[in-house]
Amino acid sequence: MGEVVVPVDYDSTQEMSPSLQIITIKSSSIKEMPPPPPPTGVTSNSSGQPGGINLKELESWLPITESRNGNMFTAMFHLVCSGIGFQALLLPVAFAALGWAWGIICLSMAFIWQLYTIWLLVNLHEPVPGTRYSRFVRLSIVAFGQKLGKLLAIFPVMYLSGGSCVLLIITGGGTMEQFFKLIICGEGTTCESKTLTGTECFLLFTCIAIIIAQLPNLNSIARVSLIGAISSIGYFTMIWALSISKGRLNDVSNYSNIPTDAKSGMNGFGNILNAIGIIMLSFKGHNLILEIQGTLPSDSNHSSRKSMWRGVILSYMIIAMCFIPIAVVGFWAYGNKIPGNGGILAAFSQFHSQDTSKFVIGLIYVWIIISCLSSYQIYAMPAFDNLEFIYASSKNRRCPQWVRTGLRLFFGGLTFFISVAFPFLGSLGPLIGGIAAVPLTFAYPCFMWILIKRPRPNGAMWTLNLGLGCFGILLSILLIVAAIWNLADKGLNANFFRP
């Protein structure tokens, strides 16, 4: 399965002796007790300091920690870009299954819960002065121990990095195909019979994404994240505003779109759980919180926590202003007629494409494509960081530009191949999300707080985090069961290599 790199971060303003470790999934030889053994390719001198490579210099070579010149606004750009995703367009589908009251309650509770776990991660980034954890896997190992930490964190982080990039290719490439088919090469145009195929659109999207990905580090893509954030806000706002302007559909019901015979038994239970899963999976980006905070400066007197938390508050105010109107307006406008696949965007295209100008629809498609291209950069950065660390620690030198370019081309080619081979991966989103995203977002940070901060047993923080963590794991199990039941009931269109 390869290697997962977990460098131990540090405060560059203090004299410390941190270590970097290459953690292999099958390896259990690395000890957690200090002083840790030097990583592969790094030797120690008689004073205990690494002799083969300067660790501070090595940290400055890695894309995540190469630049610590970020600020509250760059963090906000990254958070909005990574936090607003195509999955949130399905929120009206969840409301259609839960109804007004329970839909609003579940959305509000999920929003507050995930915002609380972000607060936990922001504070755990620097649990003690002089030590920074800028990778989620490293924090997991510190909290849960060597073996359990890797077991719990490696798959979620790998999926939420590489898997999200694959889904962005599928979403952005599919939108690009629709843009060419309906807008550029629609009826009456000279290129009607020469429109791009799905595979060609996937390849075009990936090529553009990899060109942008040549920016060196996470902090350097702040402007890209700003463009992505503006595009995400733009198409979300445009979709719900146009839905209001078009008015509510005739003969729609705002109670439930679930047939009467599917409201009881396992079918009813599964529909409710799937609706809750849609809401919970709409919130994403927790696997990037520590990495984004790693771009902010910090010293013994000024922690990065305050700047990061201000950025979180501002960004999630914006995210709330996107999610709430989409859910409420989408359910109000389309009610029980909201399509299960595509959500409010599919509903708008189905019911209003004939009375809406091509320019407006094309603008929505363009914003979606730009948003996906921008999000690809930030979700790919942990993978770039991992690949470059393997090279730098083995060669004891910074990645040359040609190596960095080659590694990013390799990652782009791999994600492109997976997206073409498994274009139905989005259909497995509820299942894989229940396994990876839900625990990482709603449960693991709570347990990490207990194990690292060690609050007073049976105290308020101990009880709150233990309860939320256990409830998050329980919900994860229930969502996995519901997703499996739904796949068994409706089947899976496994269209391998046919995007």
C-alpha positions in Angstrom: 0.0 0.0 0.0 3.0 2.3 0.2 4.2 4.6 2.9 2.5 7.3 4.9 4.8 10.0 5.9 4.4 11.6 9.3 6.9 14.3 10.0 7.0 15.7 13.5 6.6 19.5 13.2 8.3 22.0 15.4 8.4 25.6 16.3 11.2 27.1 14.2 11.9 29.8 16.7 13.0 27.4 19.4 16.0 25.2 19.8 14.5 21.7 19.8 15.4 18.2 18.6 12.3 17.0 16.8 12.3 14.0 14.6 10.7 12.9 11.4 9.4 9.4 10.9 8.5 7.4 7.9 5.6 5.2 9.0 5.0 2.1 6.9 1.6 0.5 7.3 3.1 -2.9 7.9 5.8 -1.7 10.2 5.6 -1.6 14.0 9.2 -1.0 14.7 9.0 2.8 15.4 8.6 3.6 19.0 6.6 6.5 20.4 8.8 7.0 23.5 11.5 9.7 23.2 14.0 10.0 21.8 12.7 8.4 18.6 15.0 6.7 16.2 16.2 8.7 13.2 14.2 8.2 10.0 15.5 6.3 7.0 18.3 8.2 5.4 19.0 10.3 8.5 21.8 9.5 10.9 22.5 11.0 14.3 25.8 12.5 15.4 27.3 12.1 18.9 25.3 14.9 20.3 22.0 13.3 19.4 21.3 15.7 16.6 20.7 14.3 13.1 24.0 14.3 11.3 22.9 13.3 7.8 20.3 16.0 7.4 19.2 19.2 9.1 15.7 18.6 10.3 14.7 22.3 10.3 15.9 22.5 6.7 14.0 19.4 5.8 10.8 20.8 7.2 11.4 23.9 5.0 11.5 21.7 2.0 8.0 20.1 2.4 5.0 21.7 0.6 2.9 21.9 3.7 5.5 23.6 6.0 7.7 25.2 3.4 6.1 28.6 4.0 4.7 29.8 7.2 3.8 33.3 6.0 0.1 32.7 6.0 -2.4 34.7 7.9 -6.1 34.7 9.0 -7.3 35.5 5.4 -5.2 32.9 3.6 -6.5 30.3 6.1 -10.0 31.5 5.4 -9.6 31.1 1.7 -8.3 27.6 2.1 -11.2 26.7 4.5 -13.9 28.0 2.3 -12.5 26.4 -0.8 -12.1 23.0 0.8 -15.3 23.3 2.9 -17.9 24.1 0.2 -18.4 21.1 -2.0 -20.7 19.6 -4.6 -22.1 17.2 -1.9 -23.9 20.1 -0.2 -26.2 20.5 -3.3 -27.9 17.3 -2.0 -29.1 18.9 1.2 -32.6 19.5 -0.2 -32.8 15.7 -0.7 -32.1 15.2 3.0 -34.8 17.7 3.9 -37.2 15.9 1.5 -36.7 12.7 3.6 -36.7 14.4 7.0 -39.2 17.2 6.6 -38.8 20.8 7.7 -38.4 20.4 11.4 -36.0 17.4 11.6 -34.1 18.7 8.5 -33.4 22.0 10.2 -32.6 20.3 13.5 -30.2 17.8 12.0 -28.4 20.4 9.8 -28.0 22.8 12.8 -26.7 20.0 15.1 -24.3 18.7 12.5 -23.0 22.3 11.8 -22.4 23.0 15.5 -20.8 19.6 16.1 -18.3 19.8 13.3 -17.5 23.4 14.2 -16.7 22.2 17.7 -14.4 19.4 16.4 -12.6 22.0 14.3 -12.0 24.0 17.5 -10.6 20.9 19.1 -8.2 20.3 16.2 -7.1 24.0 16.2 -6.2 23.8 19.9 -4.5 20.4 19.5 -2.2 21.7 16.7 0.1 23.2 19.4 -0.7 21.2 22.6 2.5 22.5 24.2 4.7 25.4 23.3 7.3 24.6 20.7 5.6 21.5 19.3 3.3 21.7 16.2 1.4 18.8 14.6 0.8 19.9 11.0 -0.4 16.4 9.8 -3.5 14.6 11.0 -1.8 11.2 11.0 0.9 12.4 13.3 -1.6 13.8 15.8 -3.5 10.5 15.6 -0.4 8.6 16.5 0.4 10.9 19.4 -3.1 10.4 20.7 -3.8 6.7 20.1 -0.3 5.2 19.9 1.7 3.9 17.1 -0.3 1.0 15.8 -3.9 2.2 16.6 -3.1 5.7 15.5 -2.0 4.5 12.0 -4.9 2.1 11.8 -7.5 4.7 12.5 -6.1 7.6 10.5 -4.2 6.3 7.5 -7.2 5.2 5.4 -9.4 8.2 6.2 -6.5 10.6 5.4 -5.6 8.7 2.2 -9.2 8.6 1.0 -10.0 12.2 1.9 -6.9 13.3 0.0 -6.6 11.1 -3.0 -10.2 10.0 -3.1 -11.5 13.6 -3.0 -9.2 14.4 -5.9 -10.7 11.5 -7.9 -14.2 12.7 -7.1 -13.3 16.2 -8.1 -12.1 14.9 -11.5 -15.4 13.0 -11.9 -17.5 16.0 -10.9 -15.4 18.6 -12.7 -14.9 16.5 -15.8 -18.6 15.5 -15.9 -19.6 19.2 -15.6 -17.1 20.1 -18.4 -18.7 17.4 -20.6 -22.2 18.9 -20.0 -20.8 22.4 -20.7 -19.5 21.3 -24.1 -22.5 19.3 -24.9 -25.2 21.7 -23.9 -23.6 25.1 -24.2 -20.7 25.0 -26.6 -21.8 22.2 -29.0 -25.6 22.3 -28.5 -28.3 22.0 -31.1 -27.7 24.1 -34.2 -23.9 24.5 -33.7 -21.3 23.4 -36.1 -19.5 21.2 -33.5 -22.6 19.3 -32.4 -21.2 16.0 -33.6 -17.7 16.6 -32.3 -18.3 17.2 -28.6 -15.7 15.9 -26.2 -16.3 12.4 -24.7 -16.3 11.8 -20.9 -12.7 10.4 -20.9 -11.5 13.4 -22.9 -13.1 15.8 -20.4 -11.6 14.0 -17.5 -8.2 14.2 -19.2 -8.6 17.9 -19.9 -9.7 18.6 -16.4 -6.7 16.7 -15.0 -4.2 18.4 -17.3 -5.4 21.9 -16.1 -5.3 20.8 -12.5 -1.8 19.5 -12.8 -0.6 22.7 -14.5 -2.0 24.7 -11.5 -0.5 22.1 -9.1 3.0 23.2 -10.1 2.7 26.0 -7.5 5.3 25.0 -4.8 3.5 24.8 -1.5 0.2 25.1 0.4 0.7 28.8 1.2 1.4 29.6 -2.4 -2.0 28.4 -3.6 -3.9 30.9 -1.4 -4.9 32.9 -4.4 -6.1 29.8 -6.1 -8.2 29.0 -3.0 -9.6 32.5 -3.1 -10.7 32.0 -6.7 -12.2 28.7 -5.8 -14.0 30.1 -2.8 -15.5 32.9 -4.9 -16.6 30.4 -7.5 -18.2 28.1 -4.9 -20.1 31.0 -3.3 -21.1 32.2 -6.8 -22.7 29.0 -8.1 -24.3 28.1 -4.7 -25.8 31.6 -4.5 -26.8 31.6 -8.2 -28.6 28.3 -7.9 -30.7 29.1 -4.9 -31.4 32.7 -6.1 -32.6 31.5 -9.5 -34.8 28.8 -7.9 -36.5 31.6 -5.9 -36.9 33.8 -8.9 -38.5 30.9 -10.9 -41.0 30.2 -8.1 -42.2 27.1 -6.5 -43.3 24.2 -8.7 -46.9 23.3 -9.0 -48.3 20.3 -7.0 -45.2 19.9 -4.8 -45.3 18.6 -1.3 -43.0 19.8 1.4 -43.6 16.9 3.7 -41.8 13.9 2.3 -40.9 12.4 -1.0 -40.7 8.9 0.5 -43.5 6.5 -0.6 -45.9 5.4 2.1 -44.7 1.8 1.9 -41.1 2.9 2.4 -41.7 4.9 5.7 -41.6 1.9 8.0 -39.4 -1.0 8.7 -35.8 -1.2 7.4 -36.6 0.9 4.3 -37.8 3.8 6.4 -34.9 3.5 8.8 -32.5 3.4 5.9 -34.0 6.4 4.2 -33.7 8.4 7.4 -30.1 7.4 8.0 -29.2 8.2 4.4 -30.7 11.6 4.8 -28.6 12.1 8.0 -25.6 10.9 6.1 -26.1 13.5 3.4 -26.1 16.2 6.0 -23.0 14.9 7.8 -21.0 14.3 4.6 -21.8 17.8 3.4 -19.2 19.1 5.9 -15.7 18.3 4.8 -12.1 19.5 5.1 -11.3 18.4 8.6 -8.3 16.4 7.3 -6.8 19.7 6.2 -7.3 21.8 9.3 -3.9 21.0 10.8 -2.2 21.4 7.5 -3.8 24.8 6.9 -2.9 25.9 10.4 0.7 24.7 9.6 1.0 27.6 7.1 0.6 30.2 9.9 3.5 31.6 11.8 3.9 30.8 15.5 6.4 31.3 18.3 6.5 30.8 22.1 4.6 34.1 22.7 2.2 34.1 19.8 0.4 30.8 19.0 -1.1 30.2 15.6 -4.4 29.2 17.3 -5.9 32.7 17.5 -5.4 33.6 13.9 -6.6 30.2 12.8 -9.7 30.3 14.9 -10.6 33.8 13.5 -10.2 32.4 10.0 -12.4 29.4 10.9 -15.2 31.7 12.3 -15.2 33.9 9.2 -15.1 31.0 6.8 -17.9 29.0 8.4 -20.1 32.0 8.6 -19.7 32.1 4.8 -20.2 28.3 4.5 -23.4 28.6 6.6 -24.7 31.3 4.3 -24.3 28.9 1.4 -25.6 25.7 3.0 -28.7 27.0 4.7 -30.3 28.7 1.6 -29.5 25.7 -0.6 -31.2 23.4 1.8 -34.2 25.6 2.6 -34.8 27.1 -0.8 -34.2 23.8 -2.6 -36.8 22.0 -0.5 -39.2 24.9 -0.7 -39.0 25.2 -4.5 -38.9 21.5 -5.5 -40.2 19.6 -2.5 -40.9 16.0 -3.1 -39.8 16.4 -6.8 -36.2 16.9 -5.9 -34.0 14.3 -7.8 -32.1 12.0 -5.6 -29.0 12.3 -7.9 -27.7 15.8 -8.3 -29.9 17.5 -5.8 -30.9 21.1 -6.4 -28.7 21.5 -9.5 -30.3 18.5 -11.2 -33.8 19.9 -10.2 -33.0 23.3 -11.7 -31.7 21.8 -14.9 -34.7 19.5 -15.2 -37.5 22.1 -14.5 -36.0 25.4 -15.6 -33.4 24.7 -18.3 -35.9 25.7 -21.1 -36.7 29.1 -19.6 -33.2 30.0 -18.5 -30.6 31.5 -20.9 -27.6 29.4 -21.9 -25.3 32.1 -20.6 -26.7 31.7 -17.1 -26.5 27.9 -17.1 -23.0 28.0 -18.7 -21.8 30.4 -16.0 -23.0 28.0 -13.3 -21.1 25.2 -15.0 -17.9 27.3 -15.4 -18.0 28.2 -11.7 -18.4 24.5 -10.7 -15.4 23.6 -12.9 -13.3 26.4 -11.4 -14.3 25.4 -7.9 -13.3 21.7 -8.5 -10.0 22.8 -10.1 -9.2 24.9 -7.0 -10.3 22.3 -4.5 -8.1 19.7 -6.2 -5.0 21.7 -5.3 -5.6 21.8 -1.6 -6.8 18.2 -1.3 -3.8 17.0 -3.3 -1.3 18.9 -1.2 -1.0 16.2 1.6 -0.2 13.6 -1.1 2.4 15.9 -2.6 3.9 16.5 0.8 4.1 12.7 1.4 5.8 12.0 -1.9 8.3 14.8 -1.6 9.2 13.7 2.0 10.0 10.2 0.8 12.4 11.7 -1.8 14.0 14.4 0.4 14.6 12.0 3.4 16.2 9.4 1.2 18.3 11.7 -0.9 19.1 14.2 1.9 18.3 17.2 -0.3 15.4 19.3 -1.5 13.3 17.9 -4.4 14.7 19.4 -7.7 12.0 21.1 -9.8 12.0 18.3 -12.3 11.4 15.7 -9.5 8.7 17.8 -8.0 7.0 18.1 -11.4 7.4 14.4 -12.0 5.8 13.5 -8.7 2.8 15.7 -9.3 2.4 14.4 -12.8 2.5 10.9 -11.3 -0.2 11.7 -8.8 -2.3 13.4 -11.4 -2.0 10.4 -13.7 -3.0 8.1 -10.9 -6.1 10.0 -10.0 -7.0 10.3 -13.6 -6.7 6.6 -14.1 -8.8 5.8 -11.1 -11.5 8.3 -12.1 -11.8 6.7 -15.6 -11.6 3.2 -14.2 -14.2 3.9 -11.5 -16.5 6.7 -12.6 -19.2 5.3 -10.3 -17.1 6.1 -7.2 -19.5 8.8 -6.2 -22.2 6.2 -5.8 -20.0 4.6 -3.1 -19.6 8.0 -1.4 -22.1 7.2 1.5 -20.4 3.9 2.2 -16.8 5.1 2.1 -17.8 8.4 3.8 -19.3 6.5 6.7 -16.1 4.5 7.1 -13.6 7.5 6.6 -15.1 10.9 6.7 -17.7 10.7 9.5 -15.3 9.3 12.2 -12.5 11.7 11.2 -14.9 14.7 11.3 -17.1 14.0 14.2 -15.5 11.4 16.5 -11.7 11.2 16.4 -11.0 14.9 17.5 -13.1 14.3 20.6 -11.1 11.2 21.6 -7.8 13.0 20.7 -8.7 15.8 23.1 -9.2 13.3 26.0 -6.0 11.4 25.3 -3.7 14.4 24.7 -5.2 17.1 27.0 -6.3 14.7 29.7 -9.2 16.6 31.2 -10.4 15.7 34.6 -12.3 12.3 34.5 -16.0 12.7 34.6 -15.6 16.5 34.2 -17.6 18.5 31.7 -15.0 18.4 28.9 -14.3 14.7 29.5 -17.9 13.8 29.5 -18.8 15.9 26.5 -16.0 14.6 24.3 -16.5 11.0 25.3 -20.2 11.3 24.6 -19.8 13.0 21.2 -17.0 10.6 20.2 -19.0 7.5 21.0 -22.1 8.9 19.3 -20.0 9.7 16.2 -18.7 6.2 16.0 -22.3 4.8 16.5 -23.6 7.1 13.7 -20.7 6.0 11.5 -21.7 2.3 11.9 -25.3 3.0 11.3 -24.5 5.0 8.1 -22.4 2.2 6.8 -25.2 -0.3 7.4 -27.7 2.0 5.7 -25.4 2.5 2.7 -24.8 -1.2 2.3 -28.6 -1.8 2.5 -29.2 0.9 -0.1 -26.7 -0.6 -2.5 -28.1 -4.1 -2.0 -31.7 -2.8 -2.6 -31.0 -0.5 -5.6 -27.9 -2.0 -7.0 -24.7 -0.4 -8.3 -24.1 0.7 -11.9 -20.5 -0.3 -12.0 -19.6 1.2 -15.4 -15.9 0.4 -15.3 -13.8 2.5 -17.8 -17.0 4.2 -19.2 -17.2 7.7 -17.8 
